[in-house]
Amino acid sequence: MAWIVLAFGNLDGVCSSAVIRRSALLRGMRVRHLEFSSYPRVGQDLENLPVQEGDVVFVLDVSPVEIRSLERVLVKLKLAKAVYWNTHHNVPSEMAERIRRSGVEFDNVLGVSSAGMSSTKFLPQDGVAKELSSIASDIEFWKRRDERSSKLADLITSGKDKSKLSESLSKGVLWSPEWEKELVVYEKKKKDALSQMLKKLIVRNVSKWKVGYALADSCISSADAGQGMLDAHTEI
């Protein structure tokens, strides 16, 4: 029996995957396959998971609402011995019940990060898992109190290998001098990209609101792009 993990490719998904990897490590289990996905390809990636009879599958920070091939995905997951799926996004009750009836343990708690749900479920007393939950929640719900959360989110956006990052986090390495050097290089690139984005920013009146429109380089996360627009134009 091996563990199969598919997580959304943002900070919450990476932290959640690290919680699961840490749980496997402490239990003497093996994560045979770890994959990160995003919309709209996540449904296809779930269908293509290399699930074997007896495996345990974890689907982390993925909203089933965004999966057009949900029925095919649920059929595929029936191959596994057990499936745990979580998301903090709003899921209609009838869809949630359909997923649970298929044999999936479906965790859907609004306002709680995927890492938080994973930590509570599998490592409720573990200090590293709690830290990962806090880091994920800080960025996911726009608290912005933990400097590490923004730094790690930037590393992910910069193209850092998510699997290697997840492995380090699972071992309790929550920041390192090497990552700091990588971040310095990325921050300059991000600053230049934000500057270029703001030069092309268009502001329009929509009803009583002022709305900003801009096309951002792929090296900038949507959250940072939005924050950059707000910082430069407070009326938006």
GIWODA-V222543 format. One record per helix or strand of 2 or more residues. SS is the DSSP state (H for helix, E for strand). FROM is the first residue (numbers start at 1). TO is the last residue. If there is no record, write none. Layout:
ss: {SS	SS}
from: {FROM	FROM}
to: {TO	TO}
This chain:
ss: {E	H	E	H	E	H	H	E	H	E	H	H	H	H	H	E	E	H}
from: {3	11	31	42	56	64	70	82	93	105	114	127	147	162	177	202	209	222}
to: {8	27	37	47	60	66	77	86	101	107	122	140	157	170	199	206	213	232}
